[in-house]
Amino acid sequence: MPTLAPQHSYHARDTLQAHSSRTTLAFSTCHSLSGNTIPLILSPPLSTKFRPLVPPPTKLNRCAFTFSICPSMASLQFTPLTLLLFFLSLISSSHSLTCSSQSLSSNKLYQHCADLSTLNSYLHWTYTASNKTLSVAFLAPPASSDGWVAWAINPTSTGMSGCQALIAFKDTNGSMVVNTYNISSYSSILEGKLSIDVYDKSAEYSGGLMQIYATVGVPDTAVASGTVNHVWQVGSAVNDGHPAKHAFQPANLNAKSTMDLQSGGTSTAAGGSGVDERTRKKNIHGVLNAVSWGILFPIGIIIARYIRTFKSADPAWFYLHVSCQMSAYAIGVAGWATGLKLGSQSKGVVYSGHRNIGMALFCLATIQIFALFLRPKKDHKFRFYWNIYHHSIGYAIVILGITNVFKGLNILDPAKKWKSAYIIILIVLGCISVLLEAITWTVVLRRKSNKSTKPFALSNQH
């Protein structure tokens, strides 16, 4: 039976060599979430414990243990059951990360904590009613090692617009910084003074988590209601000291909650586990406009430009063209209306380019529809000018429509497969256009050739 010298300290990464040349016990790396001792179950029972040598930071990735054995009980017997129970205890410890098990910097203590619903984030806080302040510690892993994390109070609503935010990231010298951002618009996130007071803000990075520490003043409206709307977020990059746009996946869009100042409870907005109502409206808006301006209108132009060349397709091509464009207009108006509704519900959130192109598209398409009722007959002297007007506006709608679809995709930032699918559709339509262009030019040139040879053939007959 192997024996170990008493009162020795070993590191968990080292191999613990027993006095027997044939028995070796290797400890794997471990996670220690608190300073409590972790009993080692042995057979026969010994007064053996594992204790971290140093106070562990939050989410410790590697730890060292003191391994002490009473001299009177220096005999160990390792069995498969012993080792299994030991490693199971380590595994269960490593998977039990909660806010209550975290050790914060400088041993700071808070009255309440919460495991936030998304983005693997945690919040600790203490509300002091006497001076209406909220001391917080926010912990989250950034989307990448060079990313950023943010925590904010929203005095006016439950979303990101209007947030009084603290954003932490690594400076160019590698140190952590935390800055304040008054987010009045998604398109313009600039550092600036908040509408609430901020005291003692600082940031740290440890164990893969960025940590924000601050004390903030609570708005009077929140004090009166006893609740605070707070929002948190993570991003993947910082460009020249400015946080880059975060992802728009459900986990990011649902990173918001309400904090009860008295009880310490938090409640997540409805639909926190999936796509919320606002995101669903954005998706509907995007689909309607992509189908109308980005697909149906180009198809209608392809029909008018190429199918009309074949005499056998007349007048079927005209009715197909009108049906396609009228359907595109109806769907486009529905998409335009949902965009107006979303804009009215998003105070301070303005996508100027996307909105202006959308307004221009609606106006041009409406004028184009009226062209159907103002169309002169083929032999009318104004038909030439009508054709110029009708064709110019049609091509302008297609160019602006496709451009705005891509702008919308960049704003909504859906899964890459949706943008790829739309690009594939455009490529297919482009290839069809090139093929039909070659075919129609061939048909037209043959017709011209036949017309030019007919008089010569007739003269030979006489």
Solvent accessible surface area in square Angstrom, and as a share of the most:
residue,aa,sasa,rsa
1,M,151,0.67
2,P,22,0.14
3,T,53,0.31
4,L,9,0.04
5,A,32,0.24
6,P,54,0.34
7,Q,123,0.55
8,H,83,0.37
9,S,72,0.47
10,Y,60,0.23
11,H,96,0.43
12,A,4,0.03
13,R,153,0.56
14,D,70,0.36
15,T,78,0.45
16,L,4,0.02
17,Q,96,0.43
18,A,9,0.07
19,H,129,0.58
20,S,33,0.21
21,S,111,0.71
22,R,224,0.82
23,T,41,0.24
24,T,77,0.45
25,L,22,0.11
26,A,61,0.47
27,F,19,0.08
28,S,58,0.38
29,T,86,0.50
30,C,6,0.03
31,H,69,0.31
32,S,2,0.02
33,L,22,0.11
34,S,37,0.24
35,G,46,0.44
36,N,107,0.55
37,T,40,0.23
38,I,29,0.15
39,P,88,0.56
40,L,14,0.07
41,I,93,0.47
42,L,12,0.06
43,S,50,0.32
44,P,65,0.41
45,P,117,0.74
46,L,29,0.14
47,S,63,0.40
48,T,5,0.03
49,K,114,0.48
50,F,6,0.03
51,R,128,0.47
52,P,16,0.10
53,L,82,0.41
54,V,95,0.55
55,P,121,0.76
56,P,12,0.07
57,P,59,0.37
58,T,4,0.02
59,K,54,0.23
60,L,22,0.11
61,N,92,0.47
62,R,137,0.50
63,C,11,0.07
64,A,18,0.14
65,F,7,0.03
66,T,39,0.23
67,F,5,0.02
68,S,39,0.25
69,I,3,0.02
70,C,49,0.29
71,P,95,0.60
72,S,102,0.65
73,M,95,0.42
74,A,25,0.19
75,S,49,0.32
76,L,1,0.01
77,Q,79,0.35
78,F,50,0.21
79,T,36,0.21
80,P,117,0.74
81,L,113,0.56
82,T,6,0.04
83,L,57,0.28
84,L,100,0.50
85,L,66,0.33
86,F,8,0.03
87,F,64,0.27
88,L,89,0.44
89,S,36,0.23
90,L,19,0.09
91,I,92,0.47
92,S,71,0.46
93,S,29,0.19
94,S,32,0.21
95,H,151,0.67
96,S,57,0.37
97,L,38,0.19
98,T,50,0.29
99,C,10,0.06
100,S,94,0.61
101,S,28,0.18
102,Q,20,0.09
103,S,40,0.26
104,L,16,0.08
105,S,30,0.19
106,S,94,0.60
107,N,128,0.65
108,K,81,0.34
109,L,166,0.82
110,Y,46,0.18
111,Q,125,0.56
112,H,49,0.22
113,C,45,0.27
114,A,14,0.11
115,D,75,0.39
116,L,16,0.08
117,S,63,0.41
118,T,16,0.09
119,L,31,0.15
120,N,107,0.55
121,S,1,0.01
122,Y,21,0.08
123,L,0,0.00
124,H,11,0.05
125,W,0,0.00
126,T,27,0.15
127,Y,25,0.09
128,T,52,0.30
129,A,70,0.54
130,S,108,0.70
131,N,92,0.47
132,K,90,0.38
133,T,14,0.08
134,L,0,0.00
135,S,33,0.21
136,V,0,0.00
137,A,0,0.00
138,F,0,0.00
139,L,0,0.00
140,A,0,0.00
141,P,37,0.23
142,P,18,0.11
143,A,64,0.49
144,S,45,0.29
145,S,74,0.48
146,D,101,0.52
147,G,0,0.00
148,W,13,0.04
149,V,0,0.00
150,A,7,0.05
151,W,3,0.01
152,A,3,0.02
153,I,1,0.01
154,N,2,0.01
155,P,43,0.27
156,T,114,0.66
157,S,51,0.33
158,T,73,0.42
159,G,24,0.23
160,M,26,0.11
161,S,20,0.13
162,G,21,0.20
163,C,0,0.00
164,Q,10,0.04
165,A,1,0.01
166,L,3,0.01
167,I,5,0.02
168,A,0,0.00
169,F,8,0.03
170,K,72,0.31
171,D,56,0.29
172,T,141,0.82
173,N,118,0.60
174,G,48,0.46
175,S,55,0.36
176,M,33,0.15
177,V,41,0.24
178,V,12,0.07
179,N,30,0.16
180,T,21,0.12
181,Y,2,0.01
182,N,59,0.30
183,I,6,0.03
184,S,69,0.45
185,S,17,0.11
186,Y,61,0.23
187,S,75,0.49
188,S,52,0.34
189,I,54,0.27
190,L,115,0.57
191,E,105,0.47
192,G,31,0.30
193,K,177,0.75
194,L,13,0.07
195,S,84,0.54
196,I,20,0.10
197,D,85,0.44
198,V,41,0.24
199,Y,99,0.38
200,D,124,0.64
201,K,87,0.37
202,S,49,0.31
203,A,16,0.13
204,E,64,0.28
205,Y,84,0.32
206,S,30,0.19
207,G,25,0.24
208,G,32,0.31
209,L,0,0.00
210,M,0,0.00
211,Q,5,0.02
212,I,1,0.00
213,Y,4,0.02
214,A,6,0.05
215,T,27,0.16
216,V,2,0.01
217,G,13,0.13
218,V,9,0.05
219,P,21,0.13
220,D,103,0.53
221,T,96,0.56
222,A,11,0.08
223,V,46,0.26
224,A,91,0.70
225,S,74,0.48
226,G,13,0.12
227,T,49,0.29
228,V,1,0.01
229,N,38,0.20
230,H,0,0.00
231,V,7,0.04
232,W,2,0.01
233,Q,4,0.02
234,V,10,0.06
235,G,1,0.01
236,S,58,0.38
237,A,34,0.26
238,V,36,0.21
239,N,89,0.46
240,D,141,0.73
241,G,39,0.37
242,H,96,0.43
243,P,18,0.12
244,A,26,0.20
245,K,119,0.50
246,H,18,0.08
247,A,44,0.34
248,F,19,0.08
249,Q,73,0.33
250,P,56,0.35
251,A,44,0.34
252,N,13,0.07
253,L,38,0.19
254,N,6,0.03
255,A,2,0.01
256,K,35,0.15
257,S,10,0.06
258,T,35,0.21
259,M,0,0.00
260,D,46,0.24
261,L,6,0.03
262,Q,133,0.59
263,S,81,0.52
264,G,11,0.11
265,G,36,0.34
266,T,55,0.32
267,S,66,0.42
268,T,58,0.34
269,A,40,0.31
270,A,98,0.76
271,G,40,0.39
272,G,20,0.19
273,S,123,0.79
274,G,28,0.27
275,V,58,0.34
276,D,17,0.09
277,E,102,0.46
278,R,75,0.27
279,T,13,0.08
280,R,112,0.41
281,K,64,0.27
282,K,41,0.17
283,N,56,0.29
284,I,85,0.43
285,H,35,0.16
286,G,28,0.27
287,V,92,0.53
288,L,45,0.23
289,N,22,0.11
290,A,23,0.18
291,V,53,0.30
292,S,0,0.00
293,W,10,0.03
294,G,0,0.00
295,I,31,0.15
296,L,39,0.19
297,F,4,0.02
298,P,13,0.08
299,I,55,0.28
300,G,0,0.00
301,I,27,0.13
302,I,23,0.12
303,I,26,0.13
304,A,18,0.14
305,R,116,0.42
306,Y,16,0.06
307,I,51,0.26
308,R,109,0.40
309,T,19,0.11
310,F,64,0.27
311,K,152,0.64
312,S,114,0.73
313,A,19,0.15
314,D,80,0.42
315,P,77,0.48
316,A,56,0.43
317,W,31,0.11
318,F,41,0.17
319,Y,136,0.52
320,L,98,0.49
321,H,20,0.09
322,V,32,0.19
323,S,65,0.42
324,C,17,0.10
325,Q,20,0.09
326,M,79,0.35
327,S,52,0.34
328,A,0,0.00
329,Y,42,0.16
330,A,63,0.48
331,I,52,0.26
332,G,0,0.00
333,V,44,0.25
334,A,44,0.34
335,G,0,0.00
336,W,56,0.19
337,A,49,0.38
338,T,39,0.23
339,G,22,0.21
340,L,85,0.42
341,K,112,0.47
342,L,17,0.08
343,G,45,0.43
344,S,64,0.41
345,Q,85,0.38
346,S,12,0.08
347,K,161,0.68
348,G,39,0.37
349,V,15,0.09
350,V,60,0.35
351,Y,60,0.23
352,S,56,0.36
353,G,36,0.35
354,H,40,0.18
355,R,129,0.47
356,N,83,0.42
357,I,28,0.14
358,G,17,0.16
359,M,81,0.36
360,A,41,0.31
361,L,1,0.01
362,F,49,0.20
363,C,69,0.41
364,L,43,0.21
365,A,0,0.00
366,T,36,0.21
367,I,81,0.41
368,Q,21,0.09
369,I,25,0.13
370,F,118,0.49
371,A,0,0.00
372,L,58,0.29
373,F,145,0.60
374,L,125,0.62
375,R,93,0.34
376,P,27,0.17
377,K,160,0.68
378,K,157,0.66
379,D,131,0.68
380,H,83,0.37
381,K,152,0.64
382,F,109,0.46
383,R,27,0.10
384,F,131,0.54
385,Y,139,0.53
386,W,28,0.10
387,N,46,0.24
388,I,90,0.46
389,Y,65,0.25
390,H,34,0.15
391,H,87,0.39
392,S,63,0.40
393,I,25,0.13
394,G,9,0.09
395,Y,93,0.36
396,A,35,0.27
397,I,1,0.00
398,V,24,0.14
399,I,114,0.58
400,L,52,0.26
401,G,0,0.00
402,I,42,0.21
403,T,58,0.34
404,N,13,0.07
405,V,14,0.08
406,F,52,0.22
407,K,76,0.32
408,G,19,0.18
409,L,29,0.14
410,N,78,0.40
411,I,37,0.19
412,L,33,0.16
413,D,49,0.25
414,P,37,0.23
415,A,43,0.34
416,K,177,0.75
417,K,131,0.55
418,W,146,0.51
419,K,72,0.31
420,S,54,0.35
421,A,44,0.34
422,Y,13,0.05
423,I,67,0.34
424,I,104,0.53
425,I,66,0.34
426,L,37,0.19
427,I,102,0.52
428,V,76,0.43
429,L,23,0.12
430,G,33,0.32
431,C,80,0.48
432,I,73,0.37
433,S,26,0.17
434,V,108,0.62
435,L,109,0.54
436,L,29,0.14
437,E,46,0.20
438,A,60,0.46
439,I,69,0.35
440,T,11,0.06
441,W,138,0.48
442,T,62,0.36
443,V,35,0.20
444,V,47,0.27
445,L,101,0.50
446,R,164,0.60
447,R,73,0.27
448,K,123,0.52
449,S,59,0.38
450,N,86,0.44
451,K,145,0.61
452,S,79,0.51
453,T,76,0.44
454,K,129,0.54
455,P,85,0.54
456,F,142,0.59
457,A,49,0.38
458,L,101,0.50
459,S,68,0.44
460,N,102,0.52
461,Q,143,0.64
462,H,193,0.86
